[in-house]
Amino acid sequence: MENTIVRAENYNAYFGDNHVVKDVNISINKNEVIAVMGPSGCGKTTFLRGINRMHELIPNATAKGKILLEGENVYDMNAIYVRAKIGMVFQRPNPFPNLSIYDNVVAGYLLNGIKVSKADKDVIVERSLTSAALWKEVKDSLHKKGTFLSGGQQQRLCIARAIAMQPELILFDEPTSALDPISTSSVEALFHELKENYTLIIVTHNMQQAARVSDRTAFFYMGELVEFDDTKQMFTAPADQRTQNYITGRFS
Ligand SMILES: Nc1ncnc2c1ncn2[C@@H]1O[C@H](COP(=O)(O)OP(=O)(O)OP(=O)(O)O)[C@@H](O)[C@H]1O
């Protein structure tokens, strides 16, 4: 489909002999917000890390199948390029502790040895922090350390750092589970804004969050993608008994 941005074709992931993601096929459209849900250990994070080739960084981790980004298999592309084009935001905000807010935003360029003029960096920093709804709060303290910010602000700084690389897609691994309710709502509000320009895939344990922020939801169980549907449909009339059991709290 022309509108597809990323698609997994028979994607499998392993840790040694442990087959943790099983033959996943899924197509995600541009500007969609996708929630990925499922019980602990069902392979959500492993699947997410396969999309931007972070899975292979773990010793003994292997993968089979394809992840197509705009039709091109990421496994045929340069892994560093893939990780810039598919940004990732983790559970705990992880700004570089020794870098200023400003340098944190452009860290992807610094780390990859991409030379950018001061004037261009200024533009990237303002644009990325504005997109991450953080500019107004930090514009007068850009040269303070990123760790001086609150948890929610640090998470938005990490989102700005991903945006700075002009990604096609942003992956979020339980991005609000370490945040207080106010910071959580500021990050959720940001998802609605980011959707204008980006595609978001969000692993979450929080069903209310999935219902609030996502267009479609993928339900994983024991490494399989059991169901992928419109979020409202999934929460009101799931097709599979295992999804039904999960959303009614019969297992966590
Ligand atoms: N670094 C690793 N080395 C070996 N096995 C791992 C590693 N990370 C995860 N696993 C195993 O892979 C399986 C899937 O784990 P994964 O973290 O993808 O699940 P998850 O659905 O994201 O779980 P959670 O919701 O608890 O974060 C689990 O059995 C887990 O024990």
Ligand as a Chemical Component Dictionary entry (heavy atoms), coordinates in Angstrom:
data_LIG
# 
_chem_comp.id                   LIG 
_chem_comp.type                 NON-POLYMER 
_chem_comp.pdbx_formal_charge   0 
_chem_comp.three_letter_code    LIG 
# 
loop_
_chem_comp_atom.comp_id 
_chem_comp_atom.atom_id 
_chem_comp_atom.alt_atom_id 
_chem_comp_atom.type_symbol 
_chem_comp_atom.charge 
_chem_comp_atom.model_Cartn_x 
_chem_comp_atom.model_Cartn_y 
_chem_comp_atom.model_Cartn_z 
_chem_comp_atom.pdbx_ordinal 
LIG N1  N1  N 0 18.862 -9.487  26.619 1  
LIG C1  C1  C 0 18.165 -10.625 26.626 2  
LIG N2  N2  N 0 18.777 -11.808 26.642 3  
LIG C2  C2  C 0 18.096 -12.987 26.649 4  
LIG N3  N3  N 0 16.749 -13.059 26.654 5  
LIG C3  C3  C 0 16.067 -11.899 26.634 6  
LIG C4  C4  C 0 16.720 -10.626 26.619 7  
LIG N4  N4  N 0 15.776 -9.646  26.603 8  
LIG C5  C5  C 0 14.592 -10.283 26.610 9  
LIG N5  N5  N 0 14.755 -11.623 26.625 10 
LIG C6  C6  C 0 13.678 -12.642 26.628 11 
LIG O1  O1  O 0 12.887 -12.479 25.466 12 
LIG C7  C7  C 0 11.508 -12.640 25.769 13 
LIG C8  C8  C 0 10.749 -11.395 25.301 14 
LIG O2  O2  O 0 11.189 -10.282 26.085 15 
LIG P1  P1  P 0 10.693 -8.807  25.773 16 
LIG O3  O3  O 0 11.484 -7.889  26.673 17 
LIG O4  O4  O 0 10.726 -8.553  24.325 18 
LIG O5  O5  O 0 9.179  -8.873  26.255 19 
LIG P2  P2  P 0 8.164  -7.702  26.576 20 
LIG O6  O6  O 0 6.856  -8.146  26.047 21 
LIG O7  O7  O 0 8.684  -6.407  26.095 22 
LIG O8  O8  O 0 8.162  -7.756  28.167 23 
LIG P3  P3  P 0 7.900  -6.590  29.250 24 
LIG O9  O9  O 0 6.492  -6.155  29.044 25 
LIG O10 O10 O 0 8.091  -7.304  30.561 26 
LIG O11 O11 O 0 8.909  -5.516  29.008 27 
LIG C9  C9  C 0 11.417 -12.910 27.251 28 
LIG O12 O12 O 0 11.315 -14.292 27.435 29 
LIG C10 C10 C 0 12.740 -12.405 27.796 30 
LIG O13 O13 O 0 13.111 -13.125 28.914 31 
# 
loop_
_chem_comp_bond.comp_id 
_chem_comp_bond.atom_id_1 
_chem_comp_bond.atom_id_2 
_chem_comp_bond.value_order 
_chem_comp_bond.pdbx_ordinal 
LIG N1  C1  SING 1  
LIG C1  N2  SING 2  
LIG C1  C4  DOUB 3  
LIG N2  C2  DOUB 4  
LIG C2  N3  SING 5  
LIG N3  C3  DOUB 6  
LIG C3  C4  SING 7  
LIG C3  N5  SING 8  
LIG C4  N4  SING 9  
LIG N4  C5  DOUB 10 
LIG C5  N5  SING 11 
LIG N5  C6  SING 12 
LIG C6  O1  SING 13 
LIG C6  C10 SING 14 
LIG O1  C7  SING 15 
LIG C7  C8  SING 16 
LIG C7  C9  SING 17 
LIG C8  O2  SING 18 
LIG O2  P1  SING 19 
LIG P1  O3  DOUB 20 
LIG P1  O4  SING 21 
LIG P1  O5  SING 22 
LIG O5  P2  SING 23 
LIG P2  O6  DOUB 24 
LIG P2  O7  SING 25 
LIG P2  O8  SING 26 
LIG O8  P3  SING 27 
LIG P3  O9  DOUB 28 
LIG P3  O10 SING 29 
LIG P3  O11 SING 30 
LIG C9  O12 SING 31 
LIG C9  C10 SING 32 
LIG C10 O13 SING 33 
# 
